[in-house]
Each structure stands twice: as C-alpha cells, then as structure tokens.
Amino acid sequence: MTTRDKKEFLDLATGFGTFIKKHGWISRYDTESDSFSVTAPKLSDSARIKYFDDEVAFYINKDNKVEGIFLEYFKANFIKHHKQAARNMGKVLDALEEKNKTDDTLVKVDINQVEKIAPDLEEAIKLSLANRLDLSPC
C-alpha cells in the first residue's frame, strides 16, 4: 500500500462527510440483509468487501483504493452500539421502516442524512482501523 493509499484511508477516517461529497459517493440500505453502504456510484469490477472488524468492512479494489464502506447488521448492531447515530438517523430509520413494508429491498438513502451520522461512521472507521493495528510490545 502506497503512502497515497494510506492518506486516502486517513482522509476517509477523519473527514468522512467531506470525503463522500468530494467523491460523489451514494448510500443504500438493504432491508433484506440489514446492511448499509456508502460507496462510489459504480464500484469497479475488482472491488471486494474486506472486513476490518465485526461491524465495518470496506470495498477495496485491486489497486488498494477504497471505493466504499459496508456496515453489516446496520439496525440490529451498528445503530444499537452507536446511540448518537440512532438519534441523528431518526428520519432515515423511519423511512427504512416504511420501505420494509414494500417489496423494495434496496433503499437509496439521501446523502444529506448520511452526513448527519458522518461523525459516528468516522468513529466506527477509526476504531476498525485501530483494531487492525498491532500495537502490542515486541
């Protein structure tokens, strides 16, 4: 991984809201799998989900570029562990509940709503990256 790739991860972790606007990312919620993603509008063919911890995964392409973030068990797990996110996502969660009553399994989430939980997503990203670091003494 190059220094530039590492910088991109840090930009994502420290300025998620700005990062997603800059790159034109979109967000979706899958009602069937209870997964939430914020990704590039079109993922490259080489993009694969790489888990960094139990909650957070990234879409990473063959060039080690981050193309998105993926949260599995969004309502059942992530929201319960991030109470501020639940408060900030109130309207979105209501809309998701309403969509659960339809046949649509993939719900587009307004990026302005995502910006409201950007600090919580940043926190989750930081924690998942920190968990991947080996800081134990030699």
Secondary structure in CASP SS format (residue, H / E / C, confidence):
PFRMAT SS
TARGET T0000
AUTHOR 0000-0000-0000
METHOD secondary structure of the structure
MODEL  1
M C 1.00
T C 1.00
T H 1.00
R H 1.00
D H 1.00
K H 1.00
K H 1.00
E H 1.00
F H 1.00
L H 1.00
D H 1.00
L H 1.00
A H 1.00
T H 1.00
G C 1.00
F H 1.00
G H 1.00
T H 1.00
F H 1.00
I H 1.00
K H 1.00
K H 1.00
H C 1.00
G C 1.00
W C 1.00
I E 1.00
S E 1.00
R E 1.00
Y E 1.00
D E 1.00
T C 1.00
E C 1.00
S C 1.00
D C 1.00
S E 1.00
F E 1.00
S E 1.00
V E 1.00
T E 1.00
A C 1.00
P C 1.00
K C 1.00
L C 1.00
S C 1.00
D C 1.00
S C 1.00
A C 1.00
R E 1.00
I E 1.00
K E 1.00
Y E 1.00
F C 1.00
D C 1.00
D C 1.00
E C 1.00
V E 1.00
A E 1.00
F E 1.00
Y E 1.00
I E 1.00
N C 1.00
K C 1.00
D C 1.00
N C 1.00
K C 1.00
V E 1.00
E E 1.00
G E 1.00
I E 1.00
F E 1.00
L E 1.00
E C 1.00
Y C 1.00
F H 1.00
K H 1.00
A H 1.00
N H 1.00
F H 1.00
I H 1.00
K H 1.00
H H 1.00
H C 1.00
K H 1.00
Q H 1.00
A H 1.00
A H 1.00
R H 1.00
N H 1.00
M C 1.00
G H 1.00
K H 1.00
V H 1.00
L H 1.00
D H 1.00
A H 1.00
L H 1.00
E H 1.00
E H 1.00
K H 1.00
N H 1.00
K C 1.00
T C 1.00
D C 1.00
D C 1.00
T C 1.00
L E 1.00
V E 1.00
K E 1.00
V E 1.00
D C 1.00
I H 1.00
N H 1.00
Q H 1.00
V H 1.00
E H 1.00
K H 1.00
I C 1.00
A H 1.00
P H 1.00
D H 1.00
L H 1.00
E H 1.00
E H 1.00
A H 1.00
I H 1.00
K H 1.00
L H 1.00
S H 1.00
L H 1.00
A H 1.00
N H 1.00
R H 1.00
L C 1.00
D C 1.00
L C 1.00
S C 1.00
P C 1.00
C C 1.00
END
